[in-house]
Amino acid sequence: MASSPLFWIVAIACLIVAGILIWGVGSFGMGGDPKKANKIMQYRIIAQFVAVLLIVAFAWIVRNSGN
């Protein structure tokens, strides 16, 4: 299961979401432009949606593969 390429894609997607989250929270906390920080958080929502879709696809594939 961990050797599956989709597993690694899911893991990378989750790390991307975490990175965007840290970047966005850092932008809010550093007193930067609120519009830019809000835009970063919108990117996080999109990345999170993609990550959730990948997680669901991975779970479906693992469940239906008989492993």
N, C-alpha and C positions, 0 to 999 in steps of 0.2 A: 504494500500500500504506500509506504513512504518512498518507494522507488518510482512511483508513478509520476510521469511528467506533470500531470494535472495537479498533483499534490504540491509540487514545487511552484507551480504557477499561482496556486492559492496562497501559499506561504509568502511569496513575493508580493502579491496583491495586498495581503494584510499588512506587510511591512510598509508598503507605499501609503496605505491609509494612515498608519501610525505616524509616518514621516510628515504627511500633510497636516495631520492633527497637531503635531508638535510645532510645525512651522506656523500654523494659524494661531495657536495659543500664544506662541512667542511674539507674533505680530501684535496681538491684542495687548500683551503684557509690556512690551517695549515702548508703548506709546506711539506706535506708528499710525499710519493712515487707516482709520476705521473702515473705509470703503475697500481698501486693499485687503485687510484682514478678513472682511466679510466675503470677499471674492474667493479667498483661499479656502474658507470654510465651505463655500459652495462647491469647490473642486473636491473637497473631502467627501461631501455627500455623494457626488457622482462616483468617486473611486470606491466608496463604501458600498454603493449599490452594485457595482461590478463585482466587488469581492464577494458579496453575499450570493450573487448569481453563480459565481464560480464554486463557492462552497456547496451550494445546493446541487449543482451539476456533479461535483465530485462525490457527494454523498449518494446521489442517485446511481451513479456509475458503479460505485463500490457495492452498493446494496444489490444491484442487478447483475453483477459479474459473478456471483456465487462464491466469492472469497470469504 
